[in-house]
Structures are given as C-alpha cells and as structure tokens.
Amino acid sequence: MPVGAKIGLLIACLFWAISFIATKVALAAAPPLTVVAARLCISALCFVAWFALTRRWPRIADRRQLTTLFGLSLIGTGLHYGIQTVGLQYTSAANGSLYAVTGPIAIALLAALAGERLTRRKLAGIALALTGVLVVLGVDTLRAVEWRGHLLGDLLVFVSIFLWGLFTVAGKQVTDRLGALEMTGTATIIGALWMLPVAAGELWWRSFSLAAISARAWLAIAFLGVTCSFAATLLYFAALARSESQRVGVYLYLIPPLTYTVAGLYLHEPIGLNLLGGSLLVLAGVYLTERS
C-alpha cells in the first residue's frame, strides 16, 4: 500500500475515533435519525462543492451503475448509520464496543467470497489486531458485557457492521470503475436524500423542532459531516482503490486505541498499560496483514 494511502487511513481512523465523542454531544440535544440525516446532508454539500470547484462531476455510465450506486448509498450511509445509532440506544456501551471490533472480520470474509485471497498471514494479522483491541478495551469493559436483555440492540449493531463490510467490498468494485471521489460523493448525496424523509418522520413523531438543537450540538453535527462522513470516508475509499479490502479493513482496529487516547487527552485521564500494549498488538497486526 502506498505511503499516502496509509497516512490517509490513519487520518480517517482518527476522525472516526473522535466521532464517538461528537456523536454523544449531538445525541444529547437531537434525535438519532435526525443527527444521521443532518451529518449526511452536510457531507453531501461538501461533495457538491468539491465537484463544482474541480468541475469533476460524476459520470454515470449506464442505468445499471446508477442502480448499484443507489444500493450502495442505502447500505453504507442511511441504513448503516441509522441502524447503528438506533441499536446503540438499546444495548450497553460495552456490548457495542465488543461487537464493533468484528467489522474487519466481516470485511475479510465478504472479500474472500468476492474473490480476494484470504491467506494465513492475513488471518493471523487480523487475529493479532483483534487481540490488541480486546486488550485496549480492558477486563472491566469485557466484564460489563451483558448477554441478556439486549437482543434487539445487539442484533441492530451486528447488522450495521455487516452492512459496512458489504459497503466496503462492493464499494471497492465500483470505485475501481468510477473512481473513489465519484463513488463516495454520489453514494453520500443519494444517502442524504434517503435520510431526509426519515428524519422528517422522526421529527413529526417526536414533535421535535430543529430550533431546539443547541449551537454546541450543531457544531458536533457539522464536525461529523465534514470530517467523518466527507473527509474520512473519502480517504478510506481512496486507499481502498489502491489496495485490497482486507488490508484496508484491518486499519479499523486502530479506531479503539485512538478513541481511548483522544478521550484520555480530552478528559485528562491517565493512559494505562493496556492501551499501550494493546496498541502495539494492533499495529503489529496491521503490519502483518499489509505484508501478506
């Protein structure tokens, strides 16, 4: 993988790590699906502005390609973000943290079904990175996992993770033909259109007004839209265009260590040995997967 793609993936993972804090701020003042729709709309506007400035509007070859983009946008934007956000409201934070680490595994299996070679070294690298994430989460988080009473939330989180894996593998095939910027931008714009009526229905059902959202929450939503849904997703698929799904997917294991690091710096909490040791294991797993 080129150095530029690696740096892009690191930046994307850093943005996604910070997104958990920004999402909490946004959800404290706005309904979940409204937050998802707002961040996607902001991201879509960023892509439209980029296309206008560069005059590189996506060129859809035929109706079949357009249909594929509609499906990708539904899977990787509206459904993925929406189902995960709702699911996290019905399960514990510990459950969500544990289940989220299965993302690269789902990507590896789906990529293997799509024709990518799944070698023993790749499996070893993914397993090593997974072990590192579990070390970062720590014994207390793993002990807090509850296997009863969270079936709905757990199922929704699992479905959202599977959808992101499907979006990654199928998106790579479209990216190879259309281009990373064009595929990501088009999928995001269509995804925003998917979510607008959903958010409108949620606002009507809850009798909630957009005017009730605080300035701090809007700032958090803007951060999610510009950095996470626009920049990070673009960097992720730009790297995916230059490497295999399995090698790119394993970088997602960097998100938990980065989240704990950012939270520690933001909340001035001490960084423990589990974070340091687990991070080294994650980096070793990423390196092994890349070299396979």
Summary of the structure (lengths in Angstrom):
residues: 292
radius of gyration: 18.6
end to end distance: 11.3
largest distance: 54.8
contacts: 1039
relative contact order: 0.22
helix: 83%
strand: 0%
